[in-house]
Amino acid sequence: MSRASTDRFTKCSIVAALAAALFGSAASVAAAEMLEPEKDELKLGFIKLTDMAPLAIAYEKGFFEDEGLFVTLEPQANWKVLLDRVITGELDGAHMLAGQPLAATIGFGTKAHIVTPFSMDLNGNGITVSNDVWAMMKEHIPVGDDGKPVHPIKADALKPVVDQFKAQGKPFNLGMVFPVSTHNYELRYWLASGDIHPGFYSPENVSGQIKADALLSVTPPPQMPATLEAGTIVGYCVGEPWNQAAVFKGIGVPVITDYEIWKNNPEKVFGLTKEFTEKYPNTTLALTKALIRAAEWLDENDNANRPEAVEILSRSEYVGADAEVIANSMTGTFEYEKGDKREVPDFNVFFRHYATYPYYSDAIWYLTQMRRWGQIDEHKDDAWYAETAKSVYLPDVYMKAAEMLIEEGNADKADFPFGTDGYKAPTSDFIDGVTFDAKAPNAYIDSLKIGLKSGQTVSGSEVVGG
């Protein structure tokens, strides 16, 4: 370890005992002040999106250094490069799509055991369409007494547009950021709720466009507005600030946020290899502590720190978008059609609602969507979903970090879900009102109108079995 101090040798036995306790039996919170990271120089990756904010704030506010960590933050070209570099060890950890650790662990795409002790945020995405598509949709959207479209806007209003494209022999191309991205699953969920088929995956065809009414393909987040403006796609699902950028450029209209598709949905996670967490348990705890403090800072005092966060994120080394664009969603509002700015106080949540706790139920929802669309090609029993979630999400590490922060006076016990079994209560807070119960994933999958059901697989261009 670099920066070794002469007294570190006298602490080795204490640190080793603490590490064993943290990842085995209960640890002594009283020993929290003795925590020293086994690896203290770290390189962490991110994509230029506002929800990388906990990393930027932990760095700028000295929370990493408070934990004895000397961190370099490095933007990555795209989600695949980011994941690959974590797997190879070029990055020690990274801002990841919630689906990435799960997909890697089960072997969809790249095979590697990736884990997460920390969920980075709730909500934060939107679906934007071109001005032409918006004009066609508006004919099917009710108008309120104020003369503005009634929200949330369901995909029912988009279906006649998609049908018109099909009748004219034109593809209806939409962008999303990665095959296992939250954006892919949210966009698919919204489309399917409006009877628009977003397509299946199969082991032989990973385009995700089998039997599709709308053709979804990958576009890196910062390139979304330019790709829309060029006409290559007619809409997209992406995180901020790239929906608001379309409004400012006058090239498109965000029609719905993910908060309206699934209220308080988990969005990004902080991902590490399982090997890293086992080799460096104290470092893992130190990272988790710093990120919890950063998330708390972002939400404290009713978002009082958000203007400062906007200024930090607007810097070229982080998101690099205009502060005005970032502020449009980071400060409790969201602009849909130009001039139609509405209050959406929970569009970006970093700490409240237990946002940072890695719930098993969140992992299971993403796994159900992978199965629904064929990324998991065979039926799995309910126990498999629970076991997979527990192999990837590390709430025990998170809660140990929380206990240490409470002991140190840097957090309040009431802000953490002590006593939880890792599962949220069943919820119907979805655009279609269907209830999700993470303890009955197959029943949930079978309840969804469009998608694979128990026993079904995709063979060639057809759904078989069931």
N, C-alpha and C positions, 0 to 999 in steps of 0.2 A: 504494500500500500504506500502511496506517496505521502509526503508530509508526516512521516512517522515521528511521534514524540517519544521522549525517553520514558515517560510514565505509561506508555501504552502497553508495555510488556507486563506491567503489574496488573493490568486490567484484563488480560487475555482470557483468563479462566472465567472471569465474571461474564465477559461478552459471549464466550462460548456457551456458558450455561444459559444465558438469556436467550440466545438464538435457538438453542434446543427447546427451551420452554415455549418460545413464541410459535414454533412450528410443530409442537407436540402437545404436551399438557399445558395447563394454564400458566401464564407467566406472571412474574411479580411486577406490578405496576410501579412499585417503589424503585425498581432498578432502571426505570425509563431514562433517568439522567445519565446512565452508564452506556447507553446505546451508542455504538460507534460503527459507521459503515465499513464493511470489508473492502469495498471499492468506492472511492470518493470522487474520482474524476469520470464524468459520464457525458456521453453524447446522446441527446434525445431528438427524435424526429417529429415533424408535424407537417400538415398540409395547410396552405394559406386560407384558413377559414376562421371566422370569429370564435368558433367553439374550441379553438386551441388555447383560448384565453387563460385557463388555469396554469398552463406551462409558462406563458409569458409573465403572468403576475407572480408566480412562485419565483421566477428569475429576477424580475425587476424589484420586487419587494423584499428580496433577501431571504425568502423562506427556505430555499434550497440550502443556502449557506448556513442558516440557523441549524440545519440538520447535519452540517459537516459535509455537504455535497458541493462539488465544483462542477457546474453543469454548462455544457455548450448546447444551444438549441439550433437545429439545422432544418430549414425547409426542404421538402422532398418533391420530386417531380410529379409523382402520382402515387396512388395507394399501393400498387403492386411493388414499385421500387421501395417504398417505405417498409412494407412487410418483409420483402426479401432481405433488406439490410438489417432488420431486427433479427431475422433467422440466422444470418451469417455472423452476427455479432458486430457488424460495422456500426450499428446503433445499439445502445443499451436498452432502449425502450422507446415507445412512440405513442402519440395521439393516433388512435385507430378507430375505424368503423366498428360499431358494436358486433357486426357479423364476422369480422375478420378473425379474431381468435377462435371463434366457434368453427368456422369453415376450415381453417388451417388444421385445427385439432382433429376434425373428423375426416380430413383429407379431400375436401372439395377444392380443387385448384392445387395450391401448394400444401404439402403435408408437413406439419410441424406442430409441436405442442406449445401453443401460446396461451397465456393466462392473463387475468386482470384482477387486481385488487381494488380498482377504483373506476367508477363510472363518472365521466367528465361533465355531463350535462343532460338536461331534458329539453326536448323540442328543438327548434332552431332551423328547420327546413321549410321549404315552400315549393309549390308547383307553379311554374310560369308558362304561359302560352304566348305565341306570337300575336301581334295586333290583329292579323287577319282571322286567326282562329278565334280570338276573343270576340271579334265582331259577329262571327257566326254563332258563338255560344250564347251571346247576350239575348238572342231571340228566344231562348229557352230558359232564361233565368228570371224569377219574379223580382219585382221592384218594390222597395219599401215606400213608406209615406214621405221619406226624404228624397225620393227619386233615385236612390242608389241601389245597386244589386243587394239582394238579401243573402247574407252569409250564414252558415257555410255553403259554398257552392258545391253541389254534388256532381259526380261524373255523369249523371243522367243528362246534364246539359251538354256534355261533350259527345255523347253517343251519336246524336244525329249528324254531327260534324264528321266523326269517324266513318259513319255509314256513307256519307256523301263522298268522302275521299275514296272509299272502296268502290262505290258505284262508278266513279270516274277512272278507276284503275290506278290511283295514286297511293303510294305508301304513306302511312301516318307515322312519321318518325319522331321518336321522343328520346331525350337524353337522360341518363342517370350516371352516377359517378363510378360505379363498380358493381360487378355481379352480386357480391355479398354485402352491398351497402344498405344501410337503413333506407336510403333514398330509393333504391330499387324496390324494396319491399313495401314502402309507403306508397310509391307511385302505383305499383301493382295492386295494392289493397284498394286504393281509391278508384282506379279504373274498374276493377272487378265488381266493386260495390255498385257501379253504374252499368253493369252488364257488358263491359268492354273487356275482351279477353286479352291479357298481356303476354300470353305465350308460355310454353313449357320448356324446360331443359331436359336433356337426356344424356346418358353417358357418351353417346356417339355425337350428339349435337348440343354444344354448350352455348349456342347463340342466344338461347332463351326465347326464341321466336317461333317455336313450333305451335301451329294452330292460332297464331296471334292475330288480333284485330289491330292492335297498335304495336309497332316495332320498336322495342327498347334497345338502346346500344350505349356504350360507354363514351362519355366525354369528360375530361378532367374539369373540376369545378371552375378554375379561373377562365377557362375557355368557353364556358356555357354561353355567355351573352354574344360573343363574336360568332359562335357556331349557329346560334339562333338568327342573328342578323344576316348571316350568309345564306340562310334558307336550307341548310343541311338538315336541321331539325325544326319542328314546329312547336316544340315545347320541351320542358325539362323539369326534373326535380333535383334541387341542390340546396346546400346550406348557404347561410349568409356570408358575405354580403352580395351574393351573385343573383339573388332574386331582385333585391332593391336596386342593383346596378341596372337591370333591364328597365326599371321604372325611370331612373334618372336619365338613361340613354334614349328613352322613348321608343324602345324596340319591342316591348312585351308587357304583359300584365300578369302578376302573380294572382292566381285564382283561389288558392287555399294554402293554409299552413299545415304542417304536420300536427300541430296542437289540435287542429280541427279534425284531423283524420284519426288520431289516437291521442287523447288528452294526456299530457305529461309522459310522453314516450321517451325511453332512453335513447340517446343519440350516439355519442362517442364514448370510448373507454380508453384507459391507459394500458397498453399492452406490453408484455415482457415474455421472454421465453420461460418455460417451466424450469429449465436448467439454470437460468439466471437467478430466479427466486430461491432455488435450492442452494446454489453456491453462495449467494449474497443475501441471506435473509434480513440482516440488519439494514443493508442498503435499500432493500425493497420496502421495509417499514419506514425508513427515512424519506424515501420518495413519496410514499402514501401520505405521511404526515404533512409534508410540504404542500402537496396538492390539495389536501383537505383545507389547509389554511388559506390557500389561494382562492379556492371556490367560495369559502366563507366570506372572504374580503369582497369578492365580486357581488355578493347578494346582500351584504350587511346593510343595516339602516335603510331598508327599502330602496336598494339599488343606488345609494348615495355615491358610491365610488364608480358608477358606470361611465360618467363623462371622462374621468381620468383613464379608465380602461379603454375607452374608445380612442383616446389620443395615443395610448401605447400601441394598440392593435393597428392603427393606421400607419405606423412606421414601416419602412420598406423591409426591415428584417423580420417582420411578423406577417400581417395580412397584406399591407401595402395598398389598401384601397383608401379612397377619400374618407376622411373622418365623418363627413356629413352622411355618406352612404352607410357606413357602419352604424352610426348613431340611430339611423332610421328604425332599426330593429333591436339594437342593444339597450335602448333607453325606454322600453315599454310600449312601443308603438310598432305598427306595420302598415306600410302603404301598399294598397292593392292597385286599382286603376289610378293613374296619376291624379293627385289631389284628394284621393279617397284614403286618407290616413286614419286608422282606427286604433283604439287602445287595445293592446294585447300584452298585458303586464307579465304574463308567464311565457312569452314567446321564447326567451332565452333564460333558462333557469340553471344555475350552477351549484346551488347548495340547498335551498329550501325544498320542502317535500322529500327530504332524504335523497336528494338527487345523486349524491356521490356514492351511495351504498350499492354494491354490486348484487342486485337481487337475482336469485336463481330463476324466478319467474320471468324476468326480462330476457334472460338467455333462452328460456324455453319458447317464448313467443317467436324469436328469430328462427329457432330451429323448426317450429311449425311452418313458418313461411318457406323455409328451404325445402321442406317435405312437400308442401302444397304445390310448389312450382317445379318439382322434379330435380332440384339440386341434391336432395337426398332421394335416391331413385327407388329404394325399397322401403316397405312398411317397417316401422320400429315400434316396439311396445312402449307403454307409458314410462316404464322404469328406465328405458334407454335415455329418454329425454332428461330425466332427473339426474341420472349418472353423468351424462355429458355436461350438463350445466355445472355440476359440482366439480368436474375435472378442470373446468376453465375459469369459473368465477371463484374468487377467494375472499368471501366476506369475513372469515376469521382474521385474516391479515388486516383488513380494513378496520375491524372493531378493535384490534389490539392497538393500531395506530391512533384510533379515536380515544381509547383509554389513556394512552400516554399524553395526548394533547390535553385531555381533561385534567390529568394529574399535574401537568405543567401550568395550568391556568390559561391555556390557549384555545380552549373550546368548552362548551357547556354540554352536560350530559343530555339535556332535553333535545339537543339537535341531532341525536343519533337513535336509530331504531333498536334499542336494547330489548331483548326478549323475542325478536322476530325469528321465525324459522327460515327466513330467506325467501318467503313467498308473499307477494301482495295478494290481497283479497281479490276474488273474481270481479271483473269489471266489464261493463258494456259501454265504456266511454270511447266508442269507435263511431266512425261516420255512418256505419250501417246498423249500429245498435246491437250487434252480435256479442254475446258474452264470452269472454276469454277466462278460462280457469286453468292455470298452469299445472294443476295437479291432475288434469284430465285432458292432455294435449290431443289425443286421437279423437275424442268426442268433439273437441273444438274444430279440428281440421275437417271432420265429416259434416259439421254444421255450416260450413262456408259454401255458398252457392257455386262458385267457380273454383276449380282446382282439383288436384288428385285427392282421392278418398282412400280409406283403408284397403289395402290389397292391390291398389292400382299402380301401374307403372306406365312409362312412355316407351313405346317401341316403334322405331321409325318415326312416322308422323301421326301415330295413333295412340290413344290411351287404351290399355288393355287390363283385364283382371277386375277384381272388385265385385 
